[in-house]
Amino acid sequence: YIGDNAMVNADTSTALGGNGQSVLVGAGDDFYHLAIGVGVGVGGVGVAPNVGVNVIGNTTEASIGDSATVNALGDVTVEATAKEDVALIGIAVGAGGVGVGANVGVLTIDDTTTASIGDSHVYAGGDVFVSAVDDSHVFLLSGALGVGGAAGIGAAVGVMVFDKDTEAFIGSGAHVDALGGSGISDVLNGGITGDGFDTTASPVSGVVVQAQSSEDILHIVAAGGGGFVGVSGAVGVTLMNIETDARIDANAVVNGDQGSAHSGQSVYVNAADAVTTQTVIVGVAAGFAGISGAIDVGTLNANVNAVVGTDAEVSAKGKIEVNAASVKHFTGFNASGAFGAVGVGGAVSVWSIGTSLETTTTDDQGKATGSALSDGKGNSSDTYAAGQSESGTGLATGSSGKGGGFGNFTDDGSGNANTNTNRVHGGTQKALGGVTGPGGAPTQKSISDEESKNPGSVGTTAWVKVGAHLTAGGAIGVKANEKDTITVDAGQISAGIVGAGASGAILSIADNVAAKADGTLSAGGDIDVDATLNEVVHLTAIDGSAGRVYLNPSQKTQALLRARH
């Protein structure tokens, strides 16, 4: 970073001409994390519990502070780039006369990537590029298998909480001038082709403020039980909050001095996010009596904003564009199978995208049928998963009283922090603070609060605010563009002399796509204000029971879709 009140190249009179003199403020982070936990229990009674708790926080920041002066005859670049690859795998297998396999996987991720220019004066004879990029790849697998002669019980719980903030901005009161140079490549233009973002045909010279993020998430929870009595249960909870913003803040002045500007001088403010999320929740049970259940619960709130703030002054001899673009690709697969002389199965999928979690349904008469996640006895599967998450964290930290957890790693009493024992103790205490402190592992209450909170008007917005002045020799574009493909499949099959089952899927979607020009826009070319929403939704619930006696207690399938653009 360049700190507050700093002066960089205050005198450029003897500097190399052209692009020979440039300033680069860069921050980069490439994070990889792999955690594998395996539990195996074998015996007359084989019990295999496995708990994995991972808390990850990454901050990547490149900045020019307040009241600084930064000059360059060439380019000024402020760039923060981050990449995360995270895999958490937990497997539990129990086998014996009675086999019990139980697995709890908990993953919390909090990523922040920021590139910024504060309330400072920045001058470039070439281009100014403020860029924040964050690409995330996450794989979470929770699996359990119980096999026993008398009874086989498999239970798996996977909980993921993912918060991400990617921002690029020119701060309030800043003065930034870029006369235009050789140009900046890979600048977004607000278009979407396939699942990718379009870029300009040629490099852009002038000022570019761009925030771009992507997320590729695969969450698998699988449970199997086999024996005279086979029981399996799989519950997955996925909570995602993603913010991607590019801004020129209030009262900033961009290209206030046009005297020596290049004829192609432009200003682009771009924000874009592409999220691909896949959840696979499977429960299978087999035996004389087979009982299985699979529950998939989640929220996805992705907010993308490109904004020129109140009373900002933005000028260019060429184009000015304010672009926000979003791509969401969500696939949820939830299946339960029960096989035996008596087969009982159930599958429920409840997902909300752009809104708080909606768990209730109505019948064909409009009467409320209650929560799809409730067993009718006051118990809720998401609350169960949250409780297992908190219990698992307690086992890891030792707060549950069932084993020492981190408490097993004590110091040696020597007072020397560099001994092997004390170094291990120091590391585990730091890990303990990360798990139990603010922003640590989720609790039952925090998961419940996250599910029920109203995320507000989440969506894709390109906005020139009231009082802002945009003056361009060429065209001005304000564009918001979103493309969503959402598929949810939930189903169960139960087979036996007696077969009973139920399946349900609830999908709630609230999309907000807006392009707003509330300021004063003056252009030598066209002024285009455009908002586009392209959305495809598939929702399927399958309920199958087979046997001499088969019971289908109920099938609840409801899609709640609210779209504004």
C-alpha positions in Angstrom: 0.0 0.0 0.0 0.9 3.7 -0.2 0.0 5.2 3.1 -1.8 8.4 4.1 -0.1 11.7 3.2 2.6 10.0 1.1 4.1 11.7 -1.9 5.2 9.6 -4.9 6.9 11.2 -7.9 6.0 14.7 -6.7 8.3 16.2 -9.3 8.1 14.5 -12.7 10.0 17.2 -14.7 13.1 15.0 -15.1 11.4 11.7 -15.3 11.5 9.4 -18.3 8.9 10.3 -20.9 6.2 8.1 -22.4 5.3 5.1 -20.2 8.7 4.8 -18.7 7.6 6.0 -15.3 4.8 4.0 -13.7 3.5 3.1 -10.2 2.2 -0.3 -9.2 0.6 -1.1 -5.9 -0.1 -4.9 -5.9 -1.2 -7.5 -3.4 -1.7 -11.2 -4.2 -2.9 -14.3 -2.3 -2.9 -17.9 -3.5 -4.4 -20.0 -0.8 -4.7 -23.8 -0.8 -6.2 -25.9 2.0 -6.9 -29.6 2.2 -8.3 -31.3 5.3 -9.1 -35.0 5.4 -10.6 -36.8 8.4 -11.5 -40.5 8.5 -13.1 -42.5 11.3 -13.4 -46.3 11.4 -15.0 -48.5 14.0 -15.1 -52.3 13.9 -16.3 -54.8 16.5 -19.3 -56.4 18.1 -20.5 -52.8 18.2 -18.6 -50.7 15.8 -18.9 -46.9 16.3 -17.0 -44.5 14.1 -17.5 -40.8 14.8 -15.6 -38.2 12.7 -15.7 -34.4 13.2 -14.0 -31.8 11.0 -14.1 -28.1 11.8 -12.3 -25.6 9.5 -12.4 -21.8 9.9 -10.7 -19.9 7.1 -10.3 -16.1 6.7 -8.3 -14.4 4.0 -7.8 -10.6 3.4 -6.0 -9.3 0.3 -5.7 -5.5 0.0 -4.0 -3.0 -2.3 -4.5 0.6 -1.6 -3.5 4.3 -1.9 -4.5 5.9 1.4 -5.9 9.4 2.1 -4.3 12.7 1.4 -1.5 11.1 -0.7 -0.1 12.5 -4.0 0.9 9.9 -6.6 2.1 10.9 -10.1 3.4 8.9 -13.0 4.1 9.9 -16.6 3.0 6.3 -17.5 0.4 4.2 -15.7 -0.8 3.9 -12.1 -2.1 0.5 -11.1 -3.7 -0.6 -7.8 -4.4 -4.3 -8.0 -5.5 -7.0 -5.5 -5.7 -10.6 -6.7 -6.8 -13.6 -4.7 -7.4 -17.3 -5.3 -8.6 -19.9 -2.9 -8.8 -23.7 -3.3 -10.3 -25.4 -0.3 -11.2 -29.1 0.2 -12.7 -30.6 3.3 -13.3 -34.4 3.3 -14.7 -36.3 6.2 -15.7 -40.0 6.1 -16.9 -42.3 8.9 -17.4 -46.1 8.6 -18.8 -48.3 11.4 -19.1 -52.1 11.1 -20.1 -54.9 13.4 -23.0 -56.6 15.0 -24.2 -53.1 15.3 -22.4 -50.6 13.0 -22.7 -46.9 13.5 -20.9 -44.3 11.2 -21.4 -40.7 12.0 -19.7 -37.7 10.3 -20.0 -33.9 10.9 -18.2 -31.5 8.5 -18.2 -27.8 9.3 -16.5 -25.2 7.0 -16.6 -21.5 7.5 -14.9 -19.2 4.9 -14.6 -15.4 5.1 -12.7 -13.8 2.2 -12.1 -10.0 1.5 -10.3 -8.6 -1.5 -10.0 -4.9 -1.9 -8.3 -2.5 -4.3 -8.8 1.2 -3.6 -7.7 4.8 -4.0 -8.6 7.0 -1.0 -9.2 10.7 -0.8 -6.0 11.5 -2.7 -4.6 13.1 -5.8 -3.5 10.6 -8.5 -2.2 11.7 -11.9 -1.2 9.3 -14.8 0.1 10.4 -18.2 -1.1 6.9 -19.3 -3.9 4.8 -17.6 -5.2 4.3 -14.1 -6.4 0.7 -13.3 -8.0 -0.2 -9.9 -8.7 -3.9 -10.0 -9.9 -6.5 -7.4 -10.2 -10.1 -8.5 -11.0 -13.1 -6.3 -11.6 -16.7 -7.6 -12.8 -19.4 -5.1 -13.0 -23.2 -5.5 -14.6 -25.1 -2.6 -15.2 -28.9 -2.2 -16.9 -30.2 0.9 -17.7 -33.9 1.3 -19.3 -35.5 4.4 -19.9 -39.2 4.2 -21.0 -41.9 6.6 -21.6 -45.6 6.4 -22.9 -48.0 9.0 -23.1 -51.8 8.3 -24.2 -54.3 10.9 -25.7 -57.8 11.2 -28.4 -56.5 13.6 -28.4 -52.8 12.7 -26.5 -50.4 10.4 -26.8 -46.7 11.0 -25.1 -44.0 8.9 -25.5 -40.3 9.6 -23.8 -37.4 7.9 -24.1 -33.7 8.4 -22.3 -31.0 6.3 -22.5 -27.3 7.1 -20.9 -24.6 5.0 -21.0 -20.8 5.7 -19.3 -18.8 2.9 -19.0 -15.0 3.1 -17.1 -13.1 0.4 -16.5 -9.4 -0.4 -14.7 -8.2 -3.5 -14.4 -4.4 -4.0 -12.6 -1.9 -6.2 -13.2 1.8 -5.7 -12.0 5.4 -6.0 -12.9 6.9 -2.6 -15.0 9.9 -1.7 -13.3 13.2 -2.5 -10.5 11.7 -4.6 -9.0 13.5 -7.7 -7.9 11.0 -10.3 -6.7 12.0 -13.8 -5.5 9.6 -16.5 -4.8 11.1 -19.9 -4.9 7.7 -21.7 -2.0 5.5 -22.7 -1.5 2.1 -24.5 -4.6 0.8 -22.8 -5.8 -1.9 -20.4 -6.8 -5.4 -21.6 -9.6 -7.7 -20.4 -11.9 -4.8 -19.5 -15.5 -6.0 -19.1 -18.2 -4.4 -21.2 -21.3 -5.7 -19.4 -22.2 -8.4 -21.8 -22.6 -12.2 -21.0 -21.9 -15.0 -23.4 -22.6 -18.5 -22.2 -21.5 -18.5 -18.6 -18.7 -16.0 -19.2 -18.3 -12.2 -19.3 -17.6 -10.3 -22.5 -14.7 -7.9 -22.8 -14.0 -4.9 -25.0 -12.8 -5.6 -28.5 -9.6 -3.5 -27.9 -7.7 -2.3 -24.8 -9.3 0.6 -22.9 -7.2 3.8 -22.2 -8.1 6.1 -19.3 -9.5 5.0 -15.9 -10.8 1.5 -15.2 -12.3 0.5 -11.9 -13.1 -3.2 -12.0 -14.1 -5.8 -9.4 -14.5 -9.4 -10.6 -15.1 -12.6 -8.6 -16.1 -16.2 -9.2 -17.1 -19.1 -7.0 -17.2 -22.8 -7.8 -18.8 -24.8 -5.0 -19.4 -28.5 -4.7 -21.1 -29.7 -1.5 -21.7 -33.5 -1.1 -23.4 -35.2 1.9 -23.9 -38.9 1.7 -25.1 -41.5 4.2 -25.7 -45.2 4.0 -27.0 -47.8 6.5 -27.2 -51.6 6.0 -28.2 -54.4 8.3 -31.3 -56.2 9.6 -32.4 -52.7 10.3 -30.7 -50.1 8.1 -31.0 -46.4 8.9 -29.4 -43.5 7.1 -29.7 -39.7 7.3 -28.0 -37.0 5.3 -28.4 -33.3 6.0 -26.6 -30.5 4.1 -26.8 -26.8 5.0 -25.1 -24.3 2.6 -25.3 -20.6 3.4 -23.6 -18.2 0.9 -23.3 -14.4 0.9 -21.3 -12.8 -1.9 -20.7 -9.1 -2.5 -18.9 -7.7 -5.6 -18.7 -3.9 -5.9 -17.0 -1.4 -8.2 -17.5 2.3 -7.3 -16.5 5.9 -7.8 -17.6 7.3 -4.5 -19.4 10.6 -3.7 -17.6 13.9 -4.6 -14.8 12.2 -6.4 -13.4 13.9 -9.5 -12.2 11.7 -12.4 -10.5 13.3 -15.3 -11.2 16.9 -14.2 -8.3 18.1 -16.4 -9.0 17.4 -20.0 -6.4 19.7 -21.6 -3.9 17.0 -22.7 -6.1 14.0 -22.7 -5.9 11.3 -25.4 -8.8 11.3 -27.8 -9.7 7.8 -26.8 -9.7 8.5 -23.1 -12.5 6.5 -21.4 -13.8 5.6 -17.9 -15.2 2.2 -17.1 -16.7 1.1 -13.7 -17.3 -2.6 -13.9 -18.5 -5.2 -11.3 -19.1 -8.9 -12.2 -19.6 -12.2 -10.3 -20.0 -15.7 -11.6 -21.1 -18.4 -9.1 -21.6 -22.1 -9.8 -23.0 -24.1 -6.9 -23.7 -27.8 -6.8 -25.2 -29.7 -3.9 -25.6 -33.4 -3.8 -27.4 -34.9 -0.8 -28.0 -38.7 -0.7 -29.3 -41.1 1.9 -29.6 -44.9 1.2 -30.7 -47.6 3.7 -31.2 -51.3 3.1 -32.2 -54.2 5.4 -35.3 -56.1 6.6 -36.4 -52.5 7.6 -34.8 -49.7 5.6 -35.3 -46.1 6.7 -33.6 -43.2 5.0 -33.8 -39.5 4.7 -32.0 -36.7 2.8 -32.4 -33.0 3.5 -30.8 -30.1 1.5 -31.1 -26.6 2.9 -29.4 -23.5 1.6 -29.4 -19.8 0.7 -27.5 -18.0 -2.0 -27.3 -14.2 -1.9 -25.1 -12.7 -4.6 -25.0 -8.9 -4.8 -23.2 -7.1 -7.7 -23.0 -3.3 -7.8 -21.4 -0.8 -10.2 -21.9 2.7 -8.9 -21.0 6.3 -9.5 -21.7 8.2 -6.3 -23.6 11.3 -5.4 -22.0 14.6 -6.7 -19.1 12.7 -8.4 -17.7 14.4 -11.5 -16.6 12.0 -14.2 -15.3 13.1 -17.6 -13.8 11.4 -20.7 -13.1 12.4 -24.3 -14.2 8.9 -25.3 -16.7 6.6 -23.6 -18.0 6.3 -20.1 -19.5 2.9 -19.0 -21.0 1.7 -15.8 -21.5 -2.1 -16.0 -22.8 -4.7 -13.5 -23.0 -8.4 -14.6 -23.9 -11.6 -12.8 -24.1 -15.2 -13.7 -25.6 -17.8 -11.3 -25.6 -21.5 -12.1 -27.1 -23.6 -9.3 -27.8 -27.3 -9.3 -29.3 -29.1 -6.3 -29.8 -32.9 -6.3 -31.4 -34.6 -3.3 -32.2 -38.3 -3.2 -33.3 -40.8 -0.6 -33.6 -44.6 -1.1 -35.0 -47.2 1.4 -35.1 -50.9 0.6 -36.3 -53.9 2.6 -39.4 -55.8 3.7 -40.3 -52.4 5.1 -39.0 -49.4 3.2 -39.5 -45.8 4.4 -37.9 -42.9 2.7 -38.0 -39.1 2.6 -36.3 -36.3 0.7 -36.7 -32.6 1.2 -35.0 -29.7 -0.6 -35.4 -26.1 0.6 -33.4 -23.4 -1.1 -33.7 -19.6 -1.3 -31.9 -17.5 -3.8 -31.8 -13.7 -3.2 -34.2 -13.9 -0.2 -34.5 -15.3 3.3 -35.1 -19.0 3.7 -38.8 -20.0 3.0 -39.6 -23.4 4.6 -43.4 -23.3 4.6 -45.8 -24.5 1.9 -49.5 -24.3 1.2 -51.8 -27.0 -0.1 -54.1 -26.7 -3.2 -56.6 -24.9 -1.0 -54.1 -22.3 0.1 -53.8 -23.6 3.6 -50.5 -23.7 5.3 -49.0 -27.2 5.7 -46.2 -26.2 8.1 -42.5 -26.2 7.7 -41.1 -28.7 5.1 -38.1 -29.3 7.4 -40.2 -30.2 10.5 -41.0 -33.7 11.6 -44.3 -32.6 13.1 -42.9 -33.0 16.7 -41.2 -29.7 17.0 -37.9 -30.9 15.6 -36.4 -29.3 12.4 -33.7 -30.9 10.3 -31.8 -27.7 9.8 -31.8 -27.0 13.5 -30.5 -30.6 14.0 -27.7 -29.9 11.5 -26.8 -26.7 13.3 -26.8 -28.4 16.6 -24.5 -31.1 15.3 -22.2 -28.4 13.9 -22.0 -26.8 17.3 -21.5 -30.1 19.0 -18.7 -31.0 16.6 -17.0 -27.7 17.3 -17.3 -28.5 21.0 -15.6 -31.8 20.5 -12.8 -30.2 18.6 -12.2 -27.4 21.1 -12.8 -29.5 24.2 -15.7 -27.4 25.4 -18.1 -30.3 25.2 -16.4 -32.0 28.1 -16.1 -35.2 26.0 -12.4 -35.4 25.5 -9.7 -32.7 25.7 -9.8 -31.4 22.1 -7.3 -28.5 21.9 -7.0 -28.8 25.6 -4.9 -32.0 25.2 -2.0 -29.8 24.0 -0.7 -28.2 27.3 2.5 -26.3 27.8 5.5 -27.8 29.6 5.6 -25.1 32.3 9.2 -24.0 31.4 8.2 -20.5 30.3 10.3 -21.0 27.1 8.0 -20.3 24.2 10.5 -22.0 21.8 10.3 -25.5 23.1 8.6 -28.0 20.9 5.8 -28.6 23.4 5.2 -24.9 23.9 5.2 -24.2 20.2 2.5 -26.8 19.7 0.6 -25.4 22.6 0.8 -21.8 21.2 -0.4 -23.0 17.8 -3.4 -24.9 19.2 -4.3 -21.9 21.3 -4.2 -19.7 18.3 -6.4 -22.2 16.4 -8.8 -22.3 19.4 -9.2 -18.5 19.3 -9.9 -18.7 15.5 -12.6 -21.4 15.9 -14.3 -19.9 19.0 -13.7 -16.2 18.4 -15.6 -13.6 16.3 -16.1 -14.9 12.7 -15.2 -18.5 13.9 -17.1 -21.7 13.6 -20.9 -21.3 13.3 -23.1 -21.9 16.3 -26.7 -23.2 16.3 -27.9 -19.6 16.8 -25.7 -18.0 14.2 -26.9 -20.6 11.6 -30.5 -20.0 12.5 -30.0 -16.2 12.3 -28.3 -16.5 8.9 -31.2 -18.5 7.5 -33.9 -16.2 8.8 -32.3 -12.7 8.1 -33.7 -10.6 5.3 -30.8 -9.9 2.9 -32.6 -6.8 1.5 -32.6 -6.0 -2.1 -30.0 -8.4 -3.4 -29.3 -8.3 -7.1 -27.4 -6.7 -9.9 -27.3 -2.9 -10.1 -25.6 -0.3 -12.3 -26.3 3.1 -10.9 -25.4 6.7 -11.5 -26.6 8.4 -8.3 -28.4 11.7 -7.9 -26.1 14.7 -8.3 -23.4 12.8 -10.3 -22.2 14.5 -13.5 -21.0 12.3 -16.4 -19.6 14.1 -19.4 -18.3 12.1 -22.4 -17.2 13.0 -25.9 -18.4 9.6 -27.0 -21.2 7.3 -25.7 -22.4 6.7 -22.2 -23.7 3.3 -21.1 -25.3 2.2 -17.8 -25.9 -1.6 -18.0 -27.1 -4.3 -15.6 -27.1 -7.8 -16.9 -27.9 -11.1 -15.1 -28.2 -14.6 -16.3 -29.4 -17.4 -14.0 -29.8 -21.2 -14.6 -31.3 -22.9 -11.6 -32.1 -26.6 -11.3 -33.4 -28.5 -8.3 -34.2 -32.2 -8.3 -35.5 -33.9 -5.2 -36.8 -37.4 -4.9 -37.2 -40.6 -2.9 -37.9 -44.2 -3.6 -39.0 -46.7 -1.0 -39.5 -50.4 -1.8 -40.6 -53.4 0.2 -43.6 -55.4 1.3 -44.5 -52.1 2.9 -43.3 -49.0 1.1 -43.8 -45.5 2.4 -42.3 -42.2 1.3 -42.6 -38.5 0.8 -40.6 -35.9 -1.1 -40.8 -32.1 -1.3 -39.0 -29.2 -2.9 -39.3 -25.5 -2.1 -37.4 -23.0 -4.2 -37.7 -19.3 -3.5 -36.1 -16.8 -5.9 -36.0 -13.0 -5.7 -34.1 -11.3 -8.5 -33.5 -7.6 -8.7 -31.8 -6.2 -11.8 -31.7 -2.5 -12.2 -29.9 0.1 -14.3 -30.4 3.7 -13.1 -29.2 7.0 -14.3 -30.3 9.5 -11.7 -27.5 12.0 -12.3 -26.8 14.4 -15.2 -25.4 12.7 -18.3 -24.0 14.6 -21.3 -22.6 12.6 -24.3 -21.4 13.3 -27.8 -22.7 9.9 -28.7 -25.6 7.7 -27.5 -26.8 7.3 -23.9 -27.9 3.8 -23.2 -29.5 2.7 -19.9 -30.3 -1.0 -20.0 -31.3 -3.8 -17.6 -31.6 -7.4 -18.6 -32.6 -10.6 -16.7 -32.3 -14.0 -18.4 -33.5 -16.7 -16.1 -34.2 -20.5 -16.5 -35.6 -22.5 -13.6 -36.3 -26.2 -13.4 -37.9 -27.7 -10.2 -38.7 -31.4 -9.9 -39.9 -33.6 -7.0 -40.3 -37.3 -7.5 -42.0 -39.6 -4.9 -42.0 -43.3 -5.5 -43.1 -46.2 -3.3 -43.4 -49.8 -4.3 -44.7 -52.9 -2.4 -47.8 -54.9 -1.6 -48.7 -52.0 0.6 -47.4 -48.5 -0.4 -48.1 -45.2 1.3 -47.4 -41.8 0.0 -48.3 -39.5 2.9 -47.8 -36.3 0.9 -45.9 -34.7 -1.9 -45.2 -31.0 -1.6 -43.7 -29.2 -4.5 -43.7 -25.4 -4.6 -41.7 -22.8 -6.5 -41.9 -19.2 -5.3 -40.5 -16.9 -7.9 -40.3 -13.1 -7.6 -38.5 -11.2 -10.3 -38.0 -7.5 -10.7 -35.9 -5.7 -13.3 
